[in-house]
Structures are given as C-alpha cells and as structure tokens.
Amino acid sequence: MTGAQLLAIMPFAGQRAALYLAPLNNAMQEFGIDTPVRQASFLAQVGHESGQLRYVRELASGAAYEGRTDLGNVIAGDGMRFKGRGLLQVTGRANYAACGVALGINLLAAPQLLEQPGAACRSAAWFWHSRGLNRLADAGDQERVTRRINGGLNGLADRLALFQVARKVLS
C-alpha cells in the first residue's frame, strides 16, 4: 500500500498517514494480511477503531473495565491501566499479556508501548491474526469481523463505508 492509497482510505489521518504507512505495511506482511480483500477489511476496522489513525489510546478512562475478569482484570487498577490501546484497541490484562508474548514486548510492565506506531500496528495485526479474521475477510463477512473485534456491531455503517473505499483503492 502506498501513502496515497492510505490517505484515500483514511483521509482524516492527515500527516499521521506517513507515520503509520511503513508500520502498517510491515505488520500486514508479518501477520499474513496479504491480499487486497484482507487488507481492505483490516484497514476498514483499523480506520474505525482508531478514528482514522488519530487515536491509539481509548478516550474513556477504562474504569468500565475495572474488575472485568473476562478481560483478566483481577488487580485493582487494571481497568484503567489496560484500557484500549493500539489501532484495534487491545483491552484488558489478559489481552495485553498475550499480545506482549506474541510481539516480544513486556506490555504488562509498560502498556503505553501500544501507543507507539510500530507496536500499535503490530498489535492490531496480531489481534486480527489471533482471532482468525483473514478467513472471515476472505469470505466477505464484515459483520462477523466487526463482532470479533468490537463484541457487537457498533459503528458497522462506518466500517462498511471504509471497507468499500479500501476495496476500490486497493484493487
């Protein structure tokens, strides 16, 4: 993907597109997001979850995740410490631990590392790969992709609009 293509898909990224271009391409290659349809689906989800590369840390405090054992938040303060970060908003102690192992970085000690472009992109591609989303992207099932990322269909219209643009741009 070129810088012009990334900006065509995510026009609100502005100057951030140049900062994220190489890390996104590297992460997609590392985790097998290697066909136009997979890339379009991935970039649509990344575009929505990150506000088109503007946010790599969840805007909310994370207090809503406090005590969520399903996320591995078992120590007081885990909700805020392990709130959503990265381009697909990795959330919760358990997900930070798994992501850190996969990427070879200690995210439990330094969760803010997911706010850096390289780790933000790699964490998103790891999450995508670990949830089997290439298969769903190949099948064209954007609703199931969204459910696996978001837990529901929040922002589906925006995700689908980004997907349609990305399909055209990357084909």
Rosetta blueprint (number, residue, H / E / L):
1 M L
2 T L
3 G H
4 A H
5 Q H
6 L H
7 L H
8 A H
9 I H
10 M L
11 P H
12 F H
13 A H
14 G L
15 Q L
16 R H
17 A H
18 A H
19 L H
20 Y H
21 L H
22 A H
23 P H
24 L H
25 N H
26 N H
27 A H
28 M H
29 Q H
30 E H
31 F L
32 G L
33 I L
34 D L
35 T L
36 P H
37 V H
38 R H
39 Q H
40 A H
41 S H
42 F H
43 L H
44 A H
45 Q H
46 V H
47 G H
48 H H
49 E H
50 S L
51 G L
52 Q L
53 L L
54 R L
55 Y L
56 V L
57 R E
58 E L
59 L L
60 A L
61 S L
62 G L
63 A H
64 A H
65 Y H
66 E L
67 G L
68 R L
69 T H
70 D H
71 L H
72 G L
73 N L
74 V L
75 I L
76 A L
77 G L
78 D H
79 G H
80 M H
81 R H
82 F L
83 K L
84 G L
85 R E
86 G L
87 L L
88 L L
89 Q L
90 V E
91 T L
92 G L
93 R H
94 A H
95 N H
96 Y H
97 A H
98 A H
99 C H
100 G H
101 V H
102 A H
103 L H
104 G L
105 I L
106 N L
107 L L
108 L L
109 A L
110 A L
111 P H
112 Q H
113 L H
114 L H
115 E H
116 Q L
117 P H
118 G H
119 A H
120 A H
121 C H
122 R H
123 S H
124 A H
125 A H
126 W H
127 F H
128 W H
129 H H
130 S H
131 R L
132 G L
133 L H
134 N H
135 R H
136 L H
137 A H
138 D H
139 A L
140 G L
141 D L
142 Q H
143 E H
144 R H
145 V H
146 T H
147 R H
148 R H
149 I H
150 N H
151 G L
152 G L
153 L L
154 N L
155 G L
156 L H
157 A H
158 D H
159 R H
160 L H
161 A H
162 L H
163 F H
164 Q H
165 V H
166 A H
167 R H
168 K H
169 V H
170 L H
171 S L
